[in-house]
Amino acid sequence: MKIAYYPGCSLHSTAIEYDLSTKKVCEALGVELVEVKDWICCGSSPAHQSDELMSVALPAKILSLVRETDDLKEVCAPCVSCYSRLRFAQESMKDEGVKRDVEEIIDTKYPEDIKVLHALDVIVEKVGTEAVKKKVVRPLAGIKVACYYGCLMTRPPKVTGKQQFENPTYMESVMEAIGLEAVDWNMKTFCCGAGFALTQTEVVLELTRKILADAESAGADVISVGCPLCHANLDGRQQQINKKFKTNFNIPIFYFTELMGLAMGIDAKELGVFKHLTEVKDFLKERVFV
């Protein structure tokens, strides 16, 4: 199975462990990820807050590059922000006026038949949880996980096409396939503050605190995510939150692909898990993963 792969800026920088683990897991599952040739930034938050036409043109250009990548018609975008912008662009390009203006900007014909998938969609819809189970060599039994989707992976449903946009279960099905116990909790689709980390830090700290507290209250040992911005806030801000709110959070935050890789017997270093800011080595050592 061959699928185009759009890593976006984060997976080639601050979220390199997500890139490493996604590639390793897909390789183990027989999915060939072909990186989009000459890919560009999707624009993410800055573009759609400052220039509506540019916010469509950038991801539309990426989709045209997908077509030029081995003539593929499906693209995996692990970053939720990238995934969201690509899907939003597809919705916007249904307007003939917008399409005409964008095609003039990108100087190429826009491909209307590209399917945009998040990495979780690839695992569940293209591979299947039964195939995942067959690759497990070290089931992560005895570990409780809170599956965190954040606000963009499933919403708005008109754009993402998700039926279960308030209470999704894709990640839970994957986590249970590799042996973890998914906890029932309230904050799985709440916003962490994402890109407001620098401009509205106090707001982000409060939002992230609530997510961590709810996961802990539900009995979670770890939190699983599929978004670089969510990971950055949940993983990197625990000490700030502890200092501000007199809490004592020390919850390992894993990309769901890292947990899959561990269960499949892939070395933790190859998955990049030691790049996290909240320490995971002791947690893994207790479970004989390092």
N, C-alpha and C positions, 0 to 999 in steps of 0.2 A: 504494500500500500504506500503510495507516494502522495505527500501533501506539501504544498508550499508553506514556508515558515517565515513569519514576520516577527523578529525579536523585538523591534522597537528600541528606543534609546536606553531604557532602563535595564533590559536584559543583557546589554553589552557593557554595563557599567555597575550601578549600585545593586542590581539584582542578578549579578552574574551566576549566583547559585541556582536561581530559578532556570536560567538558560542551561546550565550544566545538567541539572537533574531532569529537565524536560527532554533533552536530547538523549540522555542515558536511558530513561524509562521508555521512550518511544522506540529507540533502537532495540531494546529487549523485547518489545511487543511487536516487532516487525513493521513499524511505521517509519518510513524514510522521510525525514524532514528536509526539504530542499530550500535553503535560505533564498529569499527573494533577491534577485540581482539588483544591485545599486539602489537598495531601499533608502527611503528618506524618512525624516521624522513625521509623525502623523499630525503634529500640531498640538495634540493633547489639550490641556486647559487653556494655555495662552491664546491659541488661534481662535477658538470659538468664543472667547471672551472679548476679542478685539476686532476680528474681521470674519464675518459670517461666510463670505464667499471663499476666503482662504481656508477656513475650517473644513470646507467640503472639498476643495481642490487638492489639498495635501493627501488626504486618504484616498481620493479618487485616483490620483497619480500612482499611489501604492498599488491599488487594485489593477491598474493597467500594467504595472511591473510584474504582478503575479501572473498575468496572462503570458508575459514574455519569459517567465521562468518555466521552461519545459512545457509550455502551453497547459499549465495546471488550472483547474477550476475550483479548487478548495484551498483555503489558506488558514493556517493555525496562528492565532495571535494570543500568546499566553498572558500578556499584560492586559488587564481589564480595561485600562484607559484607552489603549490602542484598539482593543476589540470594540469598545463603545464608539470610538470615533469612526472606525470603518463601517460599523453598522448604521450609525447616524448618517454618514455620507450616502450610503445606499438608499436610505429613506429619502434624503433630500434630492437625490438625482432622479427621482420619479417625476419631479417637476421639469417639464421640457425647457422652460426658460433657464432654470438653474443649470441643467445639463448642458445647454448650449454655451452658456458663459464659462462653465468649468472646462469643457472640452477645448475652448479657445485658450484658456490659461495653460492647461497641461499639454496642449498641442498634440493630442492623440485622441482616438476614439475610446470612450469609456466602455469597459466590458460589463454587461448587465447580468451575466450568469455566474459570477464568482460567489462561492459560498464561504462566508466568514465564520470560523469556529474558534471558540476559546479552547485552550488546552484541555479543559475538563470535558468539553463536548467531544473532542477527539477520542478521549479515553472511553467515555460512556457510549457514545453513539457509533463511533467507527470501529472501536476495538471490542468493547463489551466487558462487563465485570467478570464474566465466567472465564474469559481469556486472561484477565488479570490474576484471578485466583490460581490459575495453572502455573503462573510464573513466580508465585510466592515460595520462598525457601526458608524464610525466617518470619513467621507470622508475628505481628506486633500485639500479641495477646496480653491482656491485663492493663492496657493503656486506654484511658478514656480521652476522647478528642472532641473538641468543640469545632464544628465546621463553620468557618466564617466566609461568607460570600461578599460582604460589603454591599454597596448601593448600586454598582454599575453592572455587575455580572448578569443580573436578571431583569433590570429595569432601565428604561420604561419598557413594558412588555410589547408595545407596538413596534419598538425598534429591535429588541432582542429576540422576539418571537417566543419567549418563555411562557409556558402555561402556569408553572408554579413559581411565580415571581416573588411572592411574599414568604413562602415556606418551601424553598427548593430542597431537593434531596439527592442530586447527582453526587455531590462530594461525599455525603454519608454512605452512599452505595459503594463508592470506591474504597473509602476507609474501612468499611466493614468487610470488603473483599480481601483486604490485606491483614485482617485480624483485629483491628481496633474496635472499641465500643464507642459509637457516636452518642454523645449526650443530647438531651432535649433542652434547648435553652432559648432565650427570647431575642437575643441581639444579632442573630446570624446575618440579617440583611440591613442592619443599621449602619449609618455612615460613621467613619472614623475621623472625618475631617479632611482626609486625603491631602490635596495640594495646598490647604490653608496652613500647613505646618509652620511656615515662616511668617506669614502675614497675620494669622489669627491663632498664634500658638496656644493661648489660654483656652480657646474653644476646643482645639484639637486635644489638648491634655484631658479636658473634662469628658469629651466624647469617648476617647480611648480608654479612660479610666472606667467608664460605665461598661464597656465591652469586656475588658479584663475581669472586672468584678462579677459580671453575670456568668462568664465562663467558669470562673473559680467557684462561684456559688453552685453551679450545676455539677460540680465535681470533676471538671476537666483537668487532665494532667498536661495536655498540650492544646494548642490552637492550630488548626490547619487553614491556610489561606491560598488564594490564587491570584493575588494582586500585589505588585511591588510597592505601591503606595500604602496599602493596608499593612503589609509586612513592615515597612519602614516605621510606621507609627506604633504598631503593636509590639514589635521587637525592640526598636531603638529608643522608645520613650518611657520604658518602665521605670528606670531610675529617676527620671525627672518627675514622673507621677508619684513615685514613692516619697520623694523629698517634699513635694508640694502638698500631697494629701495624707501624709503619714501612713501610707500603706506599705505592704511588703510583697509586692508582686515579683515573681521570678518564674514566669510561665514560658516555657520554650515555644517559640512560634516557628512553625515549619511550613514551607510551601508543600502542597499536597503531593507534588512530584518527588520531593525529598523523602517523605514517608514511604511512598511507593518504592522508591529506589532501595531504601533500607530493607524493606520486606522482601525485595527481589534479590537481596544478597550483594548489592553493589556497595563498594567501599564508601564509607562516609566522607572521606576526603575527596573522592571523585565527584561526589554530589554537592560539595561546597558548603556543607552544613556548619563548618567551623568559622564561616565568615559572619555569622550572626552576632549581634551585639549582646543579646541576652544569652548567657552561657548555656550550651547544650551538652558539653562534653561529659559532665558528671551524670546527667540524665541518661545519656546513651551508654556510658560505662556501666551503670547499674544494670543495664539490660544486655550487656555483653555485645554491644555494637562497635566498641572501640577497644 
